[in-house]
């Protein structure tokens, strides 16, 4: 049977026996060494549940702001929440004040969280222009204070960090960030192999992942352009990294985690589902969202997923104006019933992203920010906390 894969992956061999090892994060052993990337508006408990059903790994929450959490913001607490079935429970946090970050780590551990990830990669202009997100590694001493506070607050629970290559090609920070993470006790570092200026455009620079792996002793997780299960094997083989972080590649294909489990265990993955199987999965996803966010909030959340799941199928484009306005599960299923449910998954959709575009940006930093890179003082708190929360992304 011909492998269902892009041309670049048609001859990639599955893992050999013993070729790869579990990802070890303190007391956690993650097999296969696969991590769901924290993504704003995406990796909530319902989607993590769906992904976890397809295969083992580590499934990280969308990014949670420390201030919002400590101040009791209801939605922040909802997004940080989990269920008894989620083990290990993993939460990504964002904060730029060491005291706040340390207290949040202590609170999360008291709630039973098993892993904390720190966001130092967000490229959103609203964040970087206040000295947050991917601007923080520009100041290694500040980053060190933040990691140190989280590690101390977490105790025996592993803390990892996620960064980008840097601000732009002229200001790369990832090697300094790796040194800081290692020195301050982080259990691993994840690298999205693009700069903040790139956003999600262009190809990820896997050479940077290899360089980071050569520079530190702690585990390194590679992130960027893992669209197919075979890409993960190619990344680990090419860079020597200890695990892979999967982001946009799973947005319309959560079964990618079953494929990753297969190839890391030396097996060919199962065939792609037909549209009818995907519609059944969409029904399950919608039900999970409605249980978690409420009937109306959940079905509104499902609107974007309808576009992602159906893009590339014949006739789906005509339904887009209707799918983005669905108000009920029955309405969603009625619209999807107009499509050919026997249609196979389109090969040319494997490496397409519907969630991010190919824009680049000039990264905005606070005035004079680069003149004080040795400064370890946290940036001033943002008054519009709600707007800050909305602007943050998984990076």
GUDRENFI-13948 format. One record per residue (C-alpha): residue in one letter; x, z, y. Coordinates in steps of 0.1 Angstrom, whole numbers, padded with zeros to 4 digits. Example, Ala and Ser with C-alpha at 12.3 -4.5 7.8 and 13.67 -1.06 7.14 Angstrom:
2
<atom residu="a" X="0123" Z="0078" Y="-0045"/>
<atom residu="s" X="0137" Z="0071" Y="-0011"/>
This chain:
395
<atom residu="x" X="0000" Z="0000" Y="0000"/>
<atom residu="x" X="0013" Z="-0009" Y="0034"/>
<atom residu="x" X="0021" Z="0021" Y="0056"/>
<atom residu="x" X="-0003" Z="0026" Y="0085"/>
<atom residu="x" X="0024" Z="0029" Y="0112"/>
<atom residu="x" X="0039" Z="0013" Y="0142"/>
<atom residu="x" X="0067" Z="-0012" Y="0136"/>
<atom residu="x" X="0094" Z="0014" Y="0146"/>
<atom residu="x" X="0082" Z="0037" Y="0118"/>
<atom residu="x" X="0075" Z="0014" Y="0089"/>
<atom residu="x" X="0107" Z="0022" Y="0071"/>
<atom residu="x" X="0112" Z="0059" Y="0080"/>
<atom residu="x" X="0116" Z="0079" Y="0048"/>
<atom residu="x" X="0097" Z="0111" Y="0042"/>
<atom residu="x" X="0117" Z="0143" Y="0041"/>
<atom residu="x" X="0140" Z="0148" Y="0012"/>
<atom residu="x" X="0137" Z="0180" Y="-0008"/>
<atom residu="x" X="0154" Z="0207" Y="0012"/>
<atom residu="x" X="0162" Z="0184" Y="0042"/>
<atom residu="x" X="0144" Z="0206" Y="0067"/>
<atom residu="x" X="0140" Z="0243" Y="0070"/>
<atom residu="x" X="0112" Z="0265" Y="0085"/>
<atom residu="x" X="0113" Z="0273" Y="0122"/>
<atom residu="x" X="0122" Z="0309" Y="0125"/>
<atom residu="x" X="0111" Z="0328" Y="0156"/>
<atom residu="x" X="0119" Z="0364" Y="0152"/>
<atom residu="x" X="0097" Z="0377" Y="0124"/>
<atom residu="x" X="0077" Z="0344" Y="0123"/>
<atom residu="x" X="0085" Z="0317" Y="0098"/>
<atom residu="x" X="0067" Z="0284" Y="0107"/>
<atom residu="x" X="0064" Z="0257" Y="0081"/>
<atom residu="x" X="0062" Z="0228" Y="0087"/>
<atom residu="x" X="0083" Z="0233" Y="0119"/>
<atom residu="x" X="0056" Z="0219" Y="0141"/>
<atom residu="x" X="0041" Z="0234" Y="0173"/>
<atom residu="x" X="0010" Z="0224" Y="0192"/>
<atom residu="x" X="0020" Z="0220" Y="0228"/>
<atom residu="x" X="0001" Z="0242" Y="0253"/>
<atom residu="x" X="-0021" Z="0217" Y="0273"/>
<atom residu="x" X="-0044" Z="0227" Y="0302"/>
<atom residu="x" X="-0080" Z="0221" Y="0294"/>
<atom residu="x" X="-0071" Z="0211" Y="0258"/>
<atom residu="x" X="-0056" Z="0238" Y="0236"/>
<atom residu="x" X="-0083" Z="0263" Y="0238"/>
<atom residu="x" X="-0095" Z="0283" Y="0208"/>
<atom residu="x" X="-0119" Z="0255" Y="0196"/>
<atom residu="x" X="-0092" Z="0228" Y="0196"/>
<atom residu="x" X="-0066" Z="0251" Y="0180"/>
<atom residu="x" X="-0091" Z="0259" Y="0153"/>
<atom residu="x" X="-0097" Z="0222" Y="0146"/>
<atom residu="x" X="-0060" Z="0214" Y="0145"/>
<atom residu="x" X="-0052" Z="0245" Y="0123"/>
<atom residu="x" X="-0077" Z="0232" Y="0098"/>
<atom residu="x" X="-0056" Z="0202" Y="0092"/>
<atom residu="x" X="-0023" Z="0219" Y="0085"/>
<atom residu="x" X="-0001" Z="0249" Y="0090"/>
<atom residu="x" X="0022" Z="0253" Y="0121"/>
<atom residu="x" X="0021" Z="0272" Y="0153"/>
<atom residu="x" X="-0008" Z="0265" Y="0177"/>
<atom residu="x" X="-0002" Z="0276" Y="0213"/>
<atom residu="x" X="-0030" Z="0284" Y="0238"/>
<atom residu="x" X="-0033" Z="0266" Y="0271"/>
<atom residu="x" X="-0013" Z="0282" Y="0298"/>
<atom residu="x" X="-0026" Z="0315" Y="0311"/>
<atom residu="x" X="-0016" Z="0329" Y="0345"/>
<atom residu="x" X="-0003" Z="0364" Y="0345"/>
<atom residu="x" X="-0019" Z="0374" Y="0378"/>
<atom residu="x" X="-0053" Z="0360" Y="0367"/>
<atom residu="x" X="-0051" Z="0379" Y="0334"/>
<atom residu="x" X="-0041" Z="0412" Y="0349"/>
<atom residu="x" X="-0067" Z="0410" Y="0377"/>
<atom residu="x" X="-0094" Z="0406" Y="0350"/>
<atom residu="x" X="-0104" Z="0370" Y="0358"/>
<atom residu="x" X="-0132" Z="0363" Y="0333"/>
<atom residu="x" X="-0123" Z="0327" Y="0325"/>
<atom residu="x" X="-0086" Z="0335" Y="0322"/>
<atom residu="x" X="-0094" Z="0361" Y="0296"/>
<atom residu="x" X="-0117" Z="0337" Y="0278"/>
<atom residu="x" X="-0090" Z="0311" Y="0276"/>
<atom residu="x" X="-0065" Z="0337" Y="0263"/>
<atom residu="x" X="-0089" Z="0349" Y="0236"/>
<atom residu="x" X="-0088" Z="0341" Y="0199"/>
<atom residu="x" X="-0105" Z="0349" Y="0166"/>
<atom residu="x" X="-0096" Z="0369" Y="0136"/>
<atom residu="x" X="-0089" Z="0337" Y="0117"/>
<atom residu="x" X="-0060" Z="0327" Y="0141"/>
<atom residu="x" X="-0027" Z="0339" Y="0127"/>
<atom residu="x" X="-0002" Z="0337" Y="0141"/>
<atom residu="x" X="-0018" Z="0340" Y="0176"/>
<atom residu="x" X="0003" Z="0323" Y="0203"/>
<atom residu="x" X="-0002" Z="0325" Y="0240"/>
<atom residu="x" X="0016" Z="0306" Y="0268"/>
<atom residu="x" X="0019" Z="0325" Y="0300"/>
<atom residu="x" X="0029" Z="0316" Y="0335"/>
<atom residu="x" X="0041" Z="0340" Y="0362"/>
<atom residu="x" X="0068" Z="0341" Y="0389"/>
<atom residu="x" X="0070" Z="0378" Y="0394"/>
<atom residu="x" X="0090" Z="0397" Y="0368"/>
<atom residu="x" X="0070" Z="0429" Y="0371"/>
<atom residu="x" X="0037" Z="0410" Y="0365"/>
<atom residu="x" X="0052" Z="0390" Y="0336"/>
<atom residu="x" X="0065" Z="0421" Y="0319"/>
<atom residu="x" X="0031" Z="0439" Y="0322"/>
<atom residu="x" X="0013" Z="0408" Y="0309"/>
<atom residu="x" X="0036" Z="0407" Y="0279"/>
<atom residu="x" X="0028" Z="0443" Y="0271"/>
<atom residu="x" X="-0009" Z="0438" Y="0274"/>
<atom residu="x" X="-0009" Z="0407" Y="0251"/>
<atom residu="x" X="0011" Z="0425" Y="0225"/>
<atom residu="x" X="-0014" Z="0454" Y="0226"/>
<atom residu="x" X="-0041" Z="0428" Y="0219"/>
<atom residu="x" X="-0023" Z="0416" Y="0188"/>
<atom residu="x" X="-0006" Z="0385" Y="0200"/>
<atom residu="x" X="0022" Z="0374" Y="0177"/>
<atom residu="x" X="0041" Z="0350" Y="0199"/>
<atom residu="x" X="0045" Z="0344" Y="0237"/>
<atom residu="x" X="0057" Z="0312" Y="0253"/>
<atom residu="x" X="0067" Z="0310" Y="0289"/>
<atom residu="x" X="0059" Z="0280" Y="0311"/>
<atom residu="x" X="0089" Z="0268" Y="0332"/>
<atom residu="x" X="0079" Z="0231" Y="0330"/>
<atom residu="x" X="0047" Z="0225" Y="0350"/>
<atom residu="x" X="0054" Z="0196" Y="0374"/>
<atom residu="x" X="0022" Z="0198" Y="0395"/>
<atom residu="x" X="0029" Z="0195" Y="0432"/>
<atom residu="x" X="0006" Z="0225" Y="0441"/>
<atom residu="x" X="0029" Z="0246" Y="0419"/>
<atom residu="x" X="0064" Z="0233" Y="0426"/>
<atom residu="x" X="0059" Z="0234" Y="0464"/>
<atom residu="x" X="0054" Z="0271" Y="0461"/>
<atom residu="x" X="0086" Z="0275" Y="0439"/>
<atom residu="x" X="0068" Z="0278" Y="0406"/>
<atom residu="x" X="0067" Z="0258" Y="0373"/>
<atom residu="x" X="0095" Z="0234" Y="0369"/>
<atom residu="x" X="0110" Z="0247" Y="0402"/>
<atom residu="x" X="0119" Z="0281" Y="0386"/>
<atom residu="x" X="0149" Z="0269" Y="0364"/>
<atom residu="x" X="0165" Z="0255" Y="0397"/>
<atom residu="x" X="0172" Z="0292" Y="0403"/>
<atom residu="x" X="0188" Z="0305" Y="0370"/>
<atom residu="x" X="0190" Z="0342" Y="0382"/>
<atom residu="x" X="0152" Z="0342" Y="0389"/>
<atom residu="x" X="0145" Z="0326" Y="0356"/>
<atom residu="x" X="0167" Z="0352" Y="0339"/>
<atom residu="x" X="0147" Z="0381" Y="0355"/>
<atom residu="x" X="0115" Z="0365" Y="0343"/>
<atom residu="x" X="0126" Z="0360" Y="0307"/>
<atom residu="x" X="0142" Z="0394" Y="0306"/>
<atom residu="x" X="0109" Z="0410" Y="0317"/>
<atom residu="x" X="0089" Z="0392" Y="0291"/>
<atom residu="x" X="0113" Z="0399" Y="0263"/>
<atom residu="x" X="0113" Z="0436" Y="0271"/>
<atom residu="x" X="0076" Z="0437" Y="0275"/>
<atom residu="x" X="0071" Z="0419" Y="0242"/>
<atom residu="x" X="0093" Z="0442" Y="0221"/>
<atom residu="x" X="0096" Z="0428" Y="0186"/>
<atom residu="x" X="0073" Z="0399" Y="0193"/>
<atom residu="x" X="0092" Z="0367" Y="0198"/>
<atom residu="x" X="0093" Z="0351" Y="0233"/>
<atom residu="x" X="0101" Z="0314" Y="0237"/>
<atom residu="x" X="0104" Z="0293" Y="0269"/>
<atom residu="x" X="0094" Z="0257" Y="0276"/>
<atom residu="x" X="0112" Z="0236" Y="0302"/>
<atom residu="x" X="0117" Z="0200" Y="0314"/>
<atom residu="x" X="0151" Z="0183" Y="0319"/>
<atom residu="x" X="0150" Z="0192" Y="0355"/>
<atom residu="x" X="0135" Z="0182" Y="0389"/>
<atom residu="x" X="0148" Z="0146" Y="0387"/>
<atom residu="x" X="0178" Z="0127" Y="0374"/>
<atom residu="x" X="0199" Z="0141" Y="0403"/>
<atom residu="x" X="0190" Z="0177" Y="0396"/>
<atom residu="x" X="0190" Z="0185" Y="0358"/>
<atom residu="x" X="0185" Z="0222" Y="0349"/>
<atom residu="x" X="0178" Z="0222" Y="0312"/>
<atom residu="x" X="0213" Z="0232" Y="0301"/>
<atom residu="x" X="0214" Z="0262" Y="0325"/>
<atom residu="x" X="0179" Z="0271" Y="0313"/>
<atom residu="x" X="0191" Z="0271" Y="0277"/>
<atom residu="x" X="0220" Z="0294" Y="0286"/>
<atom residu="x" X="0196" Z="0318" Y="0304"/>
<atom residu="x" X="0171" Z="0317" Y="0276"/>
<atom residu="x" X="0198" Z="0326" Y="0250"/>
<atom residu="x" X="0214" Z="0353" Y="0271"/>
<atom residu="x" X="0181" Z="0370" Y="0279"/>
<atom residu="x" X="0169" Z="0372" Y="0243"/>
<atom residu="x" X="0144" Z="0343" Y="0240"/>
<atom residu="x" X="0137" Z="0334" Y="0204"/>
<atom residu="x" X="0138" Z="0296" Y="0211"/>
<atom residu="x" X="0137" Z="0270" Y="0239"/>
<atom residu="x" X="0114" Z="0240" Y="0239"/>
<atom residu="x" X="0124" Z="0209" Y="0259"/>
<atom residu="x" X="0100" Z="0183" Y="0272"/>
<atom residu="x" X="0126" Z="0156" Y="0275"/>
<atom residu="x" X="0114" Z="0142" Y="0308"/>
<atom residu="x" X="0120" Z="0154" Y="0344"/>
<atom residu="x" X="0093" Z="0168" Y="0367"/>
<atom residu="x" X="0096" Z="0136" Y="0387"/>
<atom residu="x" X="0088" Z="0115" Y="0356"/>
<atom residu="x" X="0056" Z="0134" Y="0349"/>
<atom residu="x" X="0046" Z="0116" Y="0317"/>
<atom residu="x" X="0060" Z="0082" Y="0325"/>
<atom residu="x" X="0087" Z="0063" Y="0306"/>
<atom residu="x" X="0103" Z="0073" Y="0274"/>
<atom residu="x" X="0113" Z="0108" Y="0265"/>
<atom residu="x" X="0151" Z="0113" Y="0265"/>
<atom residu="x" X="0158" Z="0126" Y="0230"/>
<atom residu="x" X="0196" Z="0126" Y="0239"/>
<atom residu="x" X="0189" Z="0156" Y="0261"/>
<atom residu="x" X="0173" Z="0175" Y="0232"/>
<atom residu="x" X="0205" Z="0168" Y="0212"/>
<atom residu="x" X="0226" Z="0180" Y="0241"/>
<atom residu="x" X="0207" Z="0212" Y="0244"/>
<atom residu="x" X="0209" Z="0218" Y="0207"/>
<atom residu="x" X="0247" Z="0215" Y="0209"/>
<atom residu="x" X="0248" Z="0239" Y="0238"/>
<atom residu="x" X="0229" Z="0269" Y="0225"/>
<atom residu="x" X="0227" Z="0290" Y="0193"/>
<atom residu="x" X="0190" Z="0298" Y="0195"/>
<atom residu="x" X="0165" Z="0273" Y="0180"/>
<atom residu="x" X="0156" Z="0242" Y="0201"/>
<atom residu="x" X="0122" Z="0225" Y="0199"/>
<atom residu="x" X="0119" Z="0189" Y="0209"/>
<atom residu="x" X="0090" Z="0176" Y="0229"/>
<atom residu="x" X="0082" Z="0141" Y="0240"/>
<atom residu="x" X="0068" Z="0109" Y="0223"/>
<atom residu="x" X="0058" Z="0123" Y="0190"/>
<atom residu="x" X="0028" Z="0100" Y="0186"/>
<atom residu="x" X="0031" Z="0096" Y="0148"/>
<atom residu="x" X="0042" Z="0119" Y="0121"/>
<atom residu="x" X="0072" Z="0097" Y="0115"/>
<atom residu="x" X="0084" Z="0102" Y="0151"/>
<atom residu="x" X="0088" Z="0139" Y="0143"/>
<atom residu="x" X="0111" Z="0131" Y="0114"/>
<atom residu="x" X="0131" Z="0107" Y="0136"/>
<atom residu="x" X="0134" Z="0132" Y="0164"/>
<atom residu="x" X="0147" Z="0160" Y="0142"/>
<atom residu="x" X="0171" Z="0137" Y="0124"/>
<atom residu="x" X="0184" Z="0122" Y="0156"/>
<atom residu="x" X="0188" Z="0154" Y="0176"/>
<atom residu="x" X="0193" Z="0182" Y="0151"/>
<atom residu="x" X="0165" Z="0202" Y="0167"/>
<atom residu="x" X="0148" Z="0230" Y="0148"/>
<atom residu="x" X="0112" Z="0219" Y="0153"/>
<atom residu="x" X="0089" Z="0196" Y="0172"/>
<atom residu="x" X="0063" Z="0202" Y="0199"/>
<atom residu="x" X="0033" Z="0178" Y="0196"/>
<atom residu="x" X="0013" Z="0171" Y="0228"/>
<atom residu="x" X="-0006" Z="0140" Y="0237"/>
<atom residu="x" X="-0002" Z="0124" Y="0203"/>
<atom residu="x" X="-0028" Z="0147" Y="0188"/>
<atom residu="x" X="-0054" Z="0145" Y="0215"/>
<atom residu="x" X="-0075" Z="0119" Y="0197"/>
<atom residu="x" X="-0060" Z="0125" Y="0163"/>
<atom residu="x" X="-0059" Z="0162" Y="0154"/>
<atom residu="x" X="-0055" Z="0151" Y="0118"/>
<atom residu="x" X="-0019" Z="0143" Y="0129"/>
<atom residu="x" X="-0011" Z="0178" Y="0118"/>
<atom residu="x" X="-0021" Z="0170" Y="0082"/>
<atom residu="x" X="0002" Z="0139" Y="0084"/>
<atom residu="x" X="0031" Z="0161" Y="0097"/>
<atom residu="x" X="0026" Z="0185" Y="0069"/>
<atom residu="x" X="0027" Z="0157" Y="0044"/>
<atom residu="x" X="0059" Z="0140" Y="0056"/>
<atom residu="x" X="0078" Z="0172" Y="0061"/>
<atom residu="x" X="0070" Z="0179" Y="0024"/>
<atom residu="x" X="0082" Z="0145" Y="0013"/>
<atom residu="x" X="0048" Z="0128" Y="0009"/>
<atom residu="x" X="0032" Z="0098" Y="0024"/>
<atom residu="x" X="0002" Z="0108" Y="0046"/>
<atom residu="x" X="-0034" Z="0100" Y="0038"/>
<atom residu="x" X="-0051" Z="0069" Y="0052"/>
<atom residu="x" X="-0066" Z="0070" Y="0087"/>
<atom residu="x" X="-0102" Z="0080" Y="0089"/>
<atom residu="x" X="-0129" Z="0055" Y="0097"/>
<atom residu="x" X="-0150" Z="0059" Y="0128"/>
<atom residu="x" X="-0178" Z="0076" Y="0109"/>
<atom residu="x" X="-0154" Z="0103" Y="0098"/>
<atom residu="x" X="-0142" Z="0107" Y="0133"/>
<atom residu="x" X="-0178" Z="0111" Y="0146"/>
<atom residu="x" X="-0183" Z="0139" Y="0120"/>
<atom residu="x" X="-0152" Z="0155" Y="0134"/>
<atom residu="x" X="-0165" Z="0151" Y="0169"/>
<atom residu="x" X="-0197" Z="0169" Y="0159"/>
<atom residu="x" X="-0176" Z="0198" Y="0146"/>
<atom residu="x" X="-0155" Z="0199" Y="0177"/>
<atom residu="x" X="-0186" Z="0199" Y="0200"/>
<atom residu="x" X="-0201" Z="0227" Y="0180"/>
<atom residu="x" X="-0169" Z="0248" Y="0183"/>
<atom residu="x" X="-0168" Z="0241" Y="0221"/>
<atom residu="x" X="-0205" Z="0251" Y="0226"/>
<atom residu="x" X="-0200" Z="0283" Y="0206"/>
<atom residu="x" X="-0170" Z="0292" Y="0227"/>
<atom residu="x" X="-0180" Z="0280" Y="0262"/>
<atom residu="x" X="-0218" Z="0282" Y="0259"/>
<atom residu="x" X="-0241" Z="0253" Y="0251"/>
<atom residu="x" X="-0239" Z="0236" Y="0285"/>
<atom residu="x" X="-0203" Z="0243" Y="0292"/>
<atom residu="x" X="-0192" Z="0233" Y="0258"/>
<atom residu="x" X="-0210" Z="0199" Y="0258"/>
<atom residu="x" X="-0195" Z="0192" Y="0293"/>
<atom residu="x" X="-0161" Z="0200" Y="0279"/>
<atom residu="x" X="-0168" Z="0175" Y="0251"/>
<atom residu="x" X="-0173" Z="0146" Y="0275"/>
<atom residu="x" X="-0135" Z="0139" Y="0279"/>
<atom residu="x" X="-0131" Z="0142" Y="0242"/>
<atom residu="x" X="-0157" Z="0116" Y="0236"/>
<atom residu="x" X="-0136" Z="0091" Y="0255"/>
<atom residu="x" X="-0104" Z="0100" Y="0237"/>
<atom residu="x" X="-0118" Z="0099" Y="0202"/>
<atom residu="x" X="-0136" Z="0066" Y="0206"/>
<atom residu="x" X="-0111" Z="0046" Y="0228"/>
<atom residu="x" X="-0100" Z="0014" Y="0210"/>
<atom residu="x" X="-0130" Z="0010" Y="0189"/>
<atom residu="x" X="-0152" Z="-0020" Y="0194"/>
<atom residu="x" X="-0181" Z="-0014" Y="0217"/>
<atom residu="x" X="-0169" Z="0020" Y="0229"/>
<atom residu="x" X="-0160" Z="0008" Y="0264"/>
<atom residu="x" X="-0197" Z="0000" Y="0270"/>
<atom residu="x" X="-0206" Z="0036" Y="0261"/>
<atom residu="x" X="-0181" Z="0053" Y="0284"/>
<atom residu="x" X="-0204" Z="0055" Y="0315"/>
<atom residu="x" X="-0229" Z="0073" Y="0293"/>
<atom residu="x" X="-0205" Z="0095" Y="0273"/>
<atom residu="x" X="-0191" Z="0111" Y="0305"/>
<atom residu="x" X="-0226" Z="0123" Y="0313"/>
<atom residu="x" X="-0238" Z="0137" Y="0280"/>
<atom residu="x" X="-0260" Z="0168" Y="0282"/>
<atom residu="x" X="-0266" Z="0176" Y="0245"/>
<atom residu="x" X="-0252" Z="0171" Y="0210"/>
<atom residu="x" X="-0281" Z="0149" Y="0201"/>
<atom residu="x" X="-0274" Z="0126" Y="0231"/>
<atom residu="x" X="-0237" Z="0123" Y="0220"/>
<atom residu="x" X="-0246" Z="0115" Y="0184"/>
<atom residu="x" X="-0273" Z="0090" Y="0195"/>
<atom residu="x" X="-0247" Z="0071" Y="0216"/>
<atom residu="x" X="-0221" Z="0072" Y="0189"/>
<atom residu="x" X="-0246" Z="0059" Y="0164"/>
<atom residu="x" X="-0246" Z="0025" Y="0182"/>
<atom residu="x" X="-0211" Z="0019" Y="0170"/>
<atom residu="x" X="-0199" Z="0005" Y="0137"/>
<atom residu="x" X="-0192" Z="0037" Y="0118"/>
<atom residu="x" X="-0173" Z="0018" Y="0091"/>
<atom residu="x" X="-0147" Z="0004" Y="0116"/>
<atom residu="x" X="-0112" Z="0015" Y="0106"/>
<atom residu="x" X="-0089" Z="0033" Y="0130"/>
<atom residu="x" X="-0072" Z="0007" Y="0153"/>
<atom residu="x" X="-0034" Z="0004" Y="0147"/>
<atom residu="x" X="-0026" Z="-0004" Y="0183"/>
<atom residu="x" X="-0042" Z="0030" Y="0194"/>
<atom residu="x" X="-0015" Z="0051" Y="0177"/>
<atom residu="x" X="0009" Z="0052" Y="0207"/>
<atom residu="x" X="-0016" Z="0051" Y="0235"/>
<atom residu="x" X="-0023" Z="0080" Y="0259"/>
<atom residu="x" X="-0057" Z="0084" Y="0275"/>
<atom residu="x" X="-0049" Z="0118" Y="0290"/>
<atom residu="x" X="-0020" Z="0110" Y="0314"/>
<atom residu="x" X="-0010" Z="0079" Y="0333"/>
<atom residu="x" X="0024" Z="0064" Y="0340"/>
<atom residu="x" X="0028" Z="0077" Y="0376"/>
<atom residu="x" X="0060" Z="0092" Y="0388"/>
<atom residu="x" X="0064" Z="0115" Y="0418"/>
<atom residu="x" X="0088" Z="0129" Y="0443"/>
<atom residu="x" X="0088" Z="0165" Y="0434"/>
<atom residu="x" X="0078" Z="0189" Y="0463"/>
<atom residu="x" X="0098" Z="0221" Y="0467"/>
<atom residu="x" X="0096" Z="0248" Y="0493"/>
<atom residu="x" X="0116" Z="0241" Y="0525"/>
<atom residu="x" X="0152" Z="0252" Y="0520"/>
<atom residu="x" X="0147" Z="0259" Y="0483"/>
<atom residu="x" X="0178" Z="0241" Y="0472"/>
<atom residu="x" X="0200" Z="0260" Y="0497"/>
<atom residu="x" X="0195" Z="0293" Y="0479"/>
<atom residu="x" X="0198" Z="0285" Y="0442"/>
<atom residu="x" X="0215" Z="0319" Y="0435"/>
<atom residu="x" X="0185" Z="0338" Y="0449"/>
<atom residu="x" X="0166" Z="0358" Y="0422"/>
<atom residu="x" X="0137" Z="0369" Y="0444"/>
<atom residu="x" X="0103" Z="0357" Y="0432"/>
<atom residu="x" X="0084" Z="0333" Y="0454"/>
<atom residu="x" X="0056" Z="0347" Y="0476"/>
<atom residu="x" X="0023" Z="0352" Y="0457"/>
<atom residu="x" X="-0003" Z="0324" Y="0462"/>
<atom residu="x" X="-0034" Z="0336" Y="0479"/>
<atom residu="x" X="-0057" Z="0310" Y="0464"/>
<atom residu="x" X="-0053" Z="0322" Y="0428"/>
<atom residu="x" X="-0083" Z="0302" Y="0415"/>
<atom residu="x" X="-0068" Z="0269" Y="0429"/>
<atom residu="x" X="-0034" Z="0279" Y="0415"/>
<atom residu="x" X="-0049" Z="0283" Y="0380"/>
<atom residu="x" X="-0066" Z="0250" Y="0382"/>
<atom residu="x" X="-0034" Z="0232" Y="0393"/>
<atom residu="x" X="-0013" Z="0245" Y="0364"/>
<atom residu="x" X="-0008" Z="0223" Y="0333"/>
<atom residu="x" X="0012" Z="0226" Y="0300"/>
<atom residu="x" X="0042" Z="0208" Y="0315"/>
